[in-house]
Amino acid sequence: SEARHSHTQHPVASAVMRLFRSATTSVLLVVHRGSLALLCRSVGPRPRGPRAAPAATIDAPLTAEPLAYDWRAQWYPAGFVVDVPAPPEPMAFSIFDEQLVLWRDSRDGIRCVEDRCPHRLAALSQGAVEPDGSLRCFYHGWQFDGATGQCSKIPQLAEGASIPRTARARTYPTFVREGIAWVWLVPDGLPTRDPPATVDDLDARRKDFQIYDYAIDLPYDHTWLVENLADPAHIPISHDRTEGGGRRELAEAYDMEIHETTSDGFVGRYKGANKTSWTEARFEAPGIIRYRTTRPATPSKPEMVFGAALHCVPRGRGLSRLLFRTYFTKKSVPRAALWLLSLKPQWLRNLNSCKVLEQDVGLITSQEDAIRRTHRPLATDCLPLKSTDGFVVAYRKWLDRVSAAWPHVPVGWTVAPSSSDESGVSGEAPGFPHVSHPSHRSRLSRIHNHVAISSASRGALRNVVRARDAALVAFALSTVATAAASTATLPLACAALASAAVAGGAAKLERCFYRNFDRHKWRP
């Protein structure tokens, strides 16, 4: 906080010029030891004559000392707690291609073990949760205790024989915080700290905030997802005239500052070049982007806080998960606005969020594919701007400094996977789809990417299907009754038309749960 406070005491260049006309201030974008920092430097009066244009691109040293980092000893978010299925259904999950299974035990606690039965390696996520909270493999019926991972029952065990001590699944510690289920990735280990939380403590102050949560799986590496979410400049362009997006004509330059870079991430802030209010920005390793904007309370207005906690989960090679959360103080919004917001159901907001994320999929997969084809680092081919890309470069340079400790070679600023690396970004790595065209992975269905992992959207789809089926039955009955009647009656005809309209509307809405957004309206 002291670092942030010290920066707020330095006026930006335009303010200094207004206060001291005999001097000018140049804002230099300096990269020191891998982190970006804005340095305000006062210089003497310039000689008269044409003024040199400021450099638009980021031109900075490319080397920095490595940072100590342990990617295993970290908390990773698996999903929102409300989206973890109720028994008997378990939930398959993965982190860096490590296959896991989560489930709710008999006390509604969250359990996690390796998604592999020690008997014959079948996926335990294909099994079911028993009434006692244990997880049963559907292949041969072995059951496993969620707390210890020990096998508690083998149906085929010979009389008098005991269950082998080695018949156990590796367990992973779990923790629920701010409505998110977290997994500590050290198997059979003890966490050294609690999962990260927002500075606004959404556990203790949840009733003070209006919170929106949304989850989606995306067909690219989580580092590209972090980069995308650390890039506010793309929003008015890629999401032009989309709810939750912006307008292309309002795109602007940004002032971006990075205050501190450590092994845990970096802290900074940004604002529109012509604006006065700053938005705090923070990257928390391994994959959280946080934004926060505040307005102090006044005698006539309460304090306003708007925050975003964007959790980017590295599910594996070419696969990531986004747990998207925004929140704002209820008291800072008129009650009428909150009431209108409550009228929009969660699933309808989810479908719009799917559209927003899907608008970027073809663009991001084309970036990832370009690296896969060239095997060159971003510093070689990219032209980052100071006014838009400060956070993106800071993140990629952070990856440079921790790449030696990463489970696979990441795409950093100066580091890129070679053709033989098995990261799933370059080379013919197992499990990575062959490139046919830049947006080849954008065809994955919304039903799998989002609906399958969202309880609100799954429930809404069930209701839509039921409404469609009921309308079809009503249409059939009213049609038969009309045909059986000696003379057509207006009520029966209206009933047939109404039920047909409802069935058609429900069928159209049902497609929204399956079909992805397509920028160019192409349909197979």
C-alpha positions in Angstrom: 0.0 0.0 0.0 2.9 2.4 0.7 4.2 1.7 -2.8 0.8 2.6 -4.3 0.5 5.7 -2.2 3.9 6.9 -3.2 2.9 6.7 -6.9 -0.2 8.7 -6.3 1.9 11.6 -5.0 3.6 12.0 -8.4 1.4 13.9 -10.8 1.4 12.7 -14.4 3.2 14.5 -17.1 0.4 16.8 -18.2 -0.3 18.0 -14.6 3.4 18.8 -14.1 3.5 20.8 -17.3 0.5 22.9 -16.1 2.1 23.5 -12.7 5.6 24.2 -13.9 5.6 25.7 -17.4 9.3 26.3 -17.3 9.9 22.6 -17.2 8.5 19.5 -18.7 8.0 16.0 -17.4 8.6 12.9 -19.5 7.2 9.6 -18.4 9.7 6.8 -19.2 8.6 3.2 -19.3 11.5 1.4 -17.8 11.9 -2.4 -17.4 14.2 -3.3 -14.5 14.8 -6.9 -13.5 11.9 -8.1 -15.6 9.2 -5.7 -14.3 7.6 -2.6 -15.8 7.8 0.6 -13.9 6.7 4.2 -14.7 9.3 6.7 -13.7 8.5 10.4 -13.6 11.6 12.4 -14.4 11.8 16.2 -14.4 14.0 17.7 -17.0 14.9 21.4 -17.8 13.1 23.6 -20.3 13.3 22.2 -23.9 14.9 24.4 -26.6 12.4 25.8 -28.9 11.7 23.9 -32.1 9.7 20.8 -33.1 9.1 18.4 -30.3 10.1 14.8 -30.7 7.1 12.3 -30.6 7.2 9.9 -27.6 8.1 6.3 -28.4 4.9 4.4 -28.9 6.3 0.9 -28.5 7.8 -0.9 -25.5 11.5 -1.1 -26.0 13.1 -2.7 -22.9 15.8 -5.0 -21.7 14.9 -8.6 -22.3 16.8 -10.4 -19.5 16.2 -10.5 -15.8 17.1 -12.7 -12.8 15.0 -15.9 -12.3 12.4 -15.9 -9.5 12.0 -18.8 -7.1 8.6 -20.4 -7.7 7.0 -23.8 -6.8 4.1 -24.5 -9.1 2.9 -27.5 -7.0 2.8 -25.8 -3.6 -0.1 -23.6 -4.8 -3.9 -23.4 -4.4 -5.8 -23.9 -7.6 -9.5 -23.1 -8.0 -11.5 -26.1 -9.2 -14.9 -24.4 -9.5 -17.6 -22.5 -7.7 -19.0 -24.5 -4.8 -22.6 -24.2 -6.1 -21.4 -25.9 -9.3 -19.9 -29.0 -7.6 -22.6 -31.6 -8.3 -24.6 -33.1 -5.4 -24.2 -36.9 -4.7 -24.1 -39.4 -6.3 -22.3 -37.5 -9.1 -18.6 -36.7 -8.9 -16.8 -34.1 -10.9 -13.8 -34.7 -13.1 -11.2 -32.0 -13.2 -7.5 -31.5 -14.1 -4.6 -29.2 -13.3 -1.6 -29.1 -15.6 -3.0 -32.4 -17.1 -3.0 -34.0 -13.6 -6.4 -35.8 -13.6 -8.4 -35.3 -10.4 -11.9 -36.0 -9.2 -14.0 -33.9 -6.7 -17.1 -34.8 -4.9 -19.3 -33.9 -1.9 -19.1 -36.2 1.0 -21.9 -37.1 3.4 -21.2 -33.9 5.4 -21.3 -31.8 2.3 -17.5 -31.3 2.4 -15.5 -31.2 -0.8 -13.1 -34.1 -1.3 -10.4 -34.6 -4.0 -8.4 -37.6 -5.0 -6.4 -38.6 -8.1 -8.9 -39.7 -10.8 -7.4 -43.2 -11.1 -8.5 -46.4 -9.4 -5.3 -48.2 -8.2 -6.9 -51.5 -9.2 -6.9 -51.2 -13.0 -6.5 -47.4 -13.6 -10.1 -46.7 -14.5 -11.3 -43.1 -13.9 -13.0 -42.8 -10.6 -15.0 -39.8 -12.0 -17.0 -42.4 -13.9 -18.2 -43.8 -10.5 -20.6 -42.6 -7.9 -20.7 -41.2 -4.4 -22.1 -43.6 -1.8 -24.4 -42.6 1.1 -21.5 -42.8 3.5 -19.5 -40.2 1.4 -17.0 -42.7 -0.1 -16.4 -42.8 -3.8 -17.1 -46.1 -5.7 -15.4 -47.1 -8.8 -17.9 -48.3 -11.4 -15.6 -50.9 -12.9 -15.2 -53.4 -10.0 -16.9 -51.6 -7.1 -13.9 -50.6 -5.1 -14.7 -47.8 -2.6 -12.4 -45.0 -1.4 -12.5 -42.8 1.6 -12.3 -39.1 0.7 -10.2 -38.1 3.7 -7.5 -40.7 3.5 -7.9 -42.1 0.0 -7.8 -45.6 1.5 -9.9 -48.3 -0.1 -12.7 -49.3 2.3 -14.4 -52.0 0.3 -13.6 -54.6 -2.4 -16.7 -56.7 -3.3 -14.6 -59.5 -4.8 -12.2 -59.8 -1.8 -11.8 -63.4 -0.7 -13.2 -64.4 2.7 -10.7 -63.7 5.4 -8.5 -61.6 3.2 -7.7 -58.0 4.1 -7.6 -55.0 1.8 -4.0 -54.2 0.8 -2.6 -51.1 2.4 -1.4 -49.9 -1.1 -5.0 -49.9 -2.3 -5.4 -46.2 -1.9 -5.9 -43.1 -4.1 -3.7 -40.1 -3.7 -5.5 -37.3 -1.9 -5.3 -33.6 -2.4 -6.2 -31.1 0.3 -9.3 -28.9 -0.4 -10.5 -25.6 1.0 -13.7 -23.6 0.4 -13.2 -19.8 0.5 -15.4 -17.1 -0.8 -17.6 -19.7 -2.5 -14.8 -21.3 -4.5 -13.5 -24.9 -4.1 -9.7 -24.8 -4.0 -7.2 -27.7 -4.4 -3.7 -27.8 -3.0 -1.6 -29.6 -5.7 0.8 -31.4 -3.4 -0.6 -35.0 -3.2 -1.0 -36.2 0.4 0.6 -32.9 1.5 -0.3 -30.3 4.1 -1.0 -26.8 2.8 1.4 -24.1 4.1 -1.2 -21.3 3.8 -4.8 -20.6 3.1 -6.1 -19.9 -0.4 -6.0 -16.3 -1.6 -9.0 -14.0 -1.1 -10.2 -10.5 -2.1 -9.2 -7.5 -0.1 -13.0 -7.0 0.4 -13.4 -10.3 2.2 -16.5 -11.7 0.4 -17.0 -14.3 3.1 -17.6 -11.9 5.9 -19.1 -9.1 3.8 -21.0 -11.1 1.2 -24.3 -9.5 2.0 -22.8 -6.0 1.2 -22.0 -6.9 -2.4 -23.9 -7.8 -5.5 -21.9 -10.8 -6.9 -21.9 -12.4 -10.3 -20.2 -15.7 -10.9 -19.6 -17.5 -14.1 -17.5 -20.5 -15.3 -16.4 -21.7 -18.7 -13.7 -24.0 -20.1 -11.7 -22.6 -23.0 -9.7 -24.4 -25.7 -6.3 -22.7 -25.1 -3.5 -22.6 -22.6 -4.2 -20.6 -19.4 -1.3 -18.3 -20.0 -3.2 -16.9 -23.1 -6.3 -16.5 -20.9 -4.3 -14.5 -18.3 -2.9 -12.3 -21.1 -6.4 -11.8 -22.6 -7.8 -10.7 -19.2 -4.8 -8.4 -18.5 -5.6 -6.5 -21.7 -8.3 -3.9 -21.1 -7.6 -2.3 -24.5 -9.2 -5.1 -26.5 -12.6 -4.8 -24.9 -14.1 -2.0 -27.0 -12.8 -3.6 -30.2 -13.4 -7.3 -29.8 -16.6 -6.9 -27.8 -18.0 -3.9 -29.7 -21.7 -3.4 -28.9 -21.9 -6.5 -26.8 -23.4 -6.4 -23.4 -20.5 -6.3 -20.9 -18.2 -5.0 -23.7 -17.8 -1.6 -25.2 -17.9 0.5 -28.3 -15.2 0.6 -31.0 -15.3 4.3 -31.3 -14.5 4.7 -27.6 -11.2 2.8 -27.8 -8.5 4.9 -26.1 -4.9 5.0 -25.0 -4.1 4.0 -21.4 -1.6 5.1 -18.8 -0.3 1.9 -17.3 2.0 1.5 -14.3 3.6 -1.5 -12.7 4.7 -0.9 -9.1 6.1 -4.2 -8.0 7.0 -7.6 -9.4 7.8 -10.7 -7.2 7.5 -14.4 -7.5 3.9 -14.0 -6.4 3.0 -11.8 -9.4 2.8 -8.0 -9.9 0.8 -5.0 -8.8 -0.1 -2.0 -10.9 -2.8 0.3 -12.0 -4.2 1.9 -15.2 -6.5 4.6 -16.4 -7.7 6.2 -19.6 -5.1 8.8 -20.8 -7.7 11.5 -20.5 -9.3 10.3 -17.2 -8.3 11.0 -13.6 -9.5 7.9 -11.7 -7.3 4.8 -11.6 -8.2 1.2 -11.6 -6.0 -1.1 -9.4 -4.7 -4.1 -11.3 -3.0 -7.1 -9.7 -1.7 -10.5 -11.0 -1.5 -13.1 -8.4 0.3 -16.3 -9.3 -0.4 -18.8 -10.6 -3.4 -17.3 -12.5 -5.6 -14.6 -10.8 -6.2 -11.2 -12.4 -7.8 -8.7 -10.0 -9.2 -5.3 -10.8 -10.6 -2.8 -8.2 -12.1 0.6 -8.5 -13.2 2.7 -5.5 -15.0 5.9 -4.8 -14.7 7.3 -1.3 -17.9 8.0 0.6 -19.2 11.5 0.7 -22.0 13.1 2.8 -24.4 12.5 0.0 -23.1 9.2 -1.5 -21.9 6.0 0.1 -18.6 4.3 -0.7 -18.5 2.6 -4.1 -16.4 -0.5 -4.7 -16.3 -2.4 -8.0 -14.1 -5.5 -8.1 -13.3 -8.3 -10.5 -11.6 -11.6 -9.5 -10.7 -13.5 -12.7 -9.4 -17.0 -11.9 -7.5 -18.6 -14.8 -7.0 -22.3 -14.2 -4.4 -24.3 -16.1 -6.4 -27.5 -16.8 -3.8 -28.8 -19.2 -2.2 -28.5 -22.6 -4.5 -26.4 -24.8 -7.2 -26.2 -22.1 -8.0 -23.7 -19.4 -10.9 -22.8 -17.1 -12.1 -19.3 -16.2 -13.9 -18.7 -13.0 -15.2 -15.2 -13.6 -16.4 -13.0 -10.7 -17.4 -9.4 -10.5 -18.9 -7.6 -7.5 -20.0 -4.2 -6.4 -21.4 -2.5 -3.3 -25.2 -2.7 -3.2 -25.5 0.7 -1.4 -23.8 2.5 -4.2 -26.5 1.5 -6.7 -30.2 2.7 -6.6 -32.6 0.1 -5.3 -34.6 0.3 -8.5 -31.5 -0.7 -10.5 -30.8 -3.7 -8.2 -34.4 -4.8 -8.6 -34.2 -4.6 -12.4 -31.0 -6.6 -12.3 -32.6 -9.2 -10.2 -35.2 -9.8 -12.9 -32.6 -11.1 -15.3 -32.0 -14.8 -14.4 -28.5 -16.1 -13.9 -28.6 -18.4 -16.9 -29.4 -15.6 -19.3 -26.5 -13.6 -18.0 -24.4 -16.7 -18.4 -25.3 -17.1 -22.1 -24.3 -13.5 -22.7 -21.0 -14.1 -20.9 -20.4 -17.2 -23.2 -20.8 -14.8 -26.1 -18.2 -12.4 -24.8 -15.6 -15.2 -24.1 -16.4 -16.9 -27.4 -15.7 -13.7 -29.3 -12.1 -14.0 -28.4 -11.6 -17.7 -28.9 -10.7 -17.6 -32.6 -8.3 -14.7 -32.0 -6.5 -16.3 -29.1 -6.2 -19.8 -30.7 -4.7 -18.1 -33.7 -2.1 -16.5 -31.4 -1.3 -19.9 -29.8 -1.1 -21.6 -33.2 1.3 -19.0 -34.5 3.8 -19.8 -31.7 3.3 -23.5 -32.4 4.3 -23.0 -36.0 7.2 -20.6 -35.5 8.6 -21.7 -32.1 9.8 -18.1 -31.7 9.3 -16.0 -28.5 6.8 -13.1 -28.4 9.6 -10.6 -28.2 10.7 -11.6 -31.7 7.5 -11.1 -33.5 5.2 -8.8 -31.4 5.0 -5.0 -31.4 3.6 -4.1 -27.9 2.5 -0.5 -27.2 3.0 1.4 -24.1 -0.5 2.6 -24.2 -2.1 -0.8 -24.3 0.2 -3.7 -23.5 2.0 -2.9 -20.3 0.3 -5.6 -18.2 0.7 -8.2 -21.0 4.4 -7.7 -21.3 4.8 -7.7 -17.5 3.0 -11.0 -17.3 5.0 -12.6 -20.1 8.3 -11.4 -18.6 7.2 -12.8 -15.2 6.8 -16.2 -17.0 10.4 -15.8 -18.3 11.6 -15.5 -14.8 9.7 -18.6 -13.4 10.0 -20.7 -16.6 12.7 -23.0 -15.1 10.2 -24.0 -12.3 7.2 -24.4 -14.6 5.8 -27.9 -15.3 6.4 -27.3 -19.0 8.1 -24.5 -21.0 5.6 -21.6 -21.1 5.3 -19.0 -23.8 7.1 -16.0 -22.1 8.4 -12.8 -23.5 11.8 -14.2 -24.5 11.1 -17.9 -23.8 9.1 -20.2 -26.2 8.7 -24.0 -26.4 10.8 -25.8 -28.9 9.4 -28.2 -31.5 10.3 -31.1 -29.2 8.7 -29.6 -26.0 5.6 -31.4 -24.8 3.8 -28.3 -23.6 0.9 -28.7 -26.0 1.8 -25.4 -27.6 4.5 -26.5 -30.0 5.4 -29.7 -31.7 3.1 -32.6 -32.2 2.5 -33.1 -28.5 0.1 -35.8 -27.4 -3.4 -34.7 -26.9 -3.0 -31.4 -28.8 -5.3 -31.2 -31.9 -3.7 -30.8 -35.3 -3.9 -27.3 -36.7 -6.3 -27.1 -39.6 -7.1 -23.4 -39.5 -6.6 -20.6 -36.9 -9.9 -21.1 -35.2 -10.0 -24.9 -35.3 -10.7 -25.2 -31.6 -13.4 -22.6 -31.5 -15.9 -25.1 -32.7 -16.1 -26.9 -29.4 -19.6 -26.8 -28.1 -21.0 -24.5 -25.5 -22.8 -27.4 -23.9 -19.5 -28.9 -22.9 -17.5 -25.7 -22.3 -20.0 -24.0 -20.0 -23.4 -25.7 -19.4 -21.9 -28.9 -18.1 -20.0 -27.0 -15.4 -22.7 -24.5 -14.4 -25.6 -25.6 -12.2 -27.7 -22.6 -13.1 -27.4 -23.2 -16.9 -27.9 -26.9 -16.5 -31.1 -26.3 -14.6 -32.3 -23.7 -17.1 -31.7 -26.1 -20.0 -33.7 -28.8 -18.3 -36.6 -26.4 -17.9 -36.4 -25.3 -21.5 -36.5 -28.9 -22.7 -39.5 -29.6 -20.5 -41.3 -26.5 -21.8 -40.6 -27.5 -25.4 -41.9 -31.1 -24.8 -45.0 -29.9 -22.9 -45.7 -27.4 -25.8 -45.4 -30.2 -28.4 -47.7 -32.4 -26.4 -50.2 -29.6 -26.1 -49.9 -28.9 -29.8 -50.5 -32.5 -30.7 -53.6 -32.8 -28.4 -55.1 -29.5 -29.7 -54.5 -30.6 -33.3 -56.2 -34.0 -32.7 -59.1 -32.3 -30.9 -59.5 -29.8 -33.7 -59.5 -32.6 -36.3 -62.0 -34.7 -34.3 -64.4 -31.8 -33.9 -67.2 -31.7 -36.4 -66.5 -28.0 -36.9 -63.3 -26.1 -36.2 -63.5 -24.1 -33.0 -61.6 -20.9 -32.4 -60.3 -21.9 -28.9 -58.8 -25.1 -30.2 -57.1 -23.4 -33.1 -55.7 -20.7 -30.9 -54.4 -23.3 -28.5 -52.7 -25.2 -31.3 -51.1 -22.0 -32.6 -50.0 -20.9 -29.1 -48.5 -24.3 -28.2 -46.7 -24.3 -31.6 -45.2 -20.9 -30.9 -44.1 -21.9 -27.4 -42.5 -25.1 -28.8 -40.7 -23.1 -31.5 -39.5 -20.5 -29.1 -38.2 -23.1 -26.6 -36.4 -25.0 -29.4 -34.7 -21.8 -30.5 -33.7 -21.0 -26.9 -32.4 -24.5 -26.5 -30.0 -24.0 -29.4 -28.4 -21.1 -27.4 -27.2 -23.6 -24.9 -25.4 -25.6 -27.6 -24.3 -23.2 -30.3 -21.2 -21.0 -29.9 -21.0 -17.4 -31.0 -19.8 -17.0 -34.6 -18.4 -13.6 -35.6 -19.0 -14.3 -39.3 -22.4 -16.1 -38.9 -20.9 -19.3 -40.4 -22.9 -22.4 -39.7 -21.9 -26.0 -40.5 
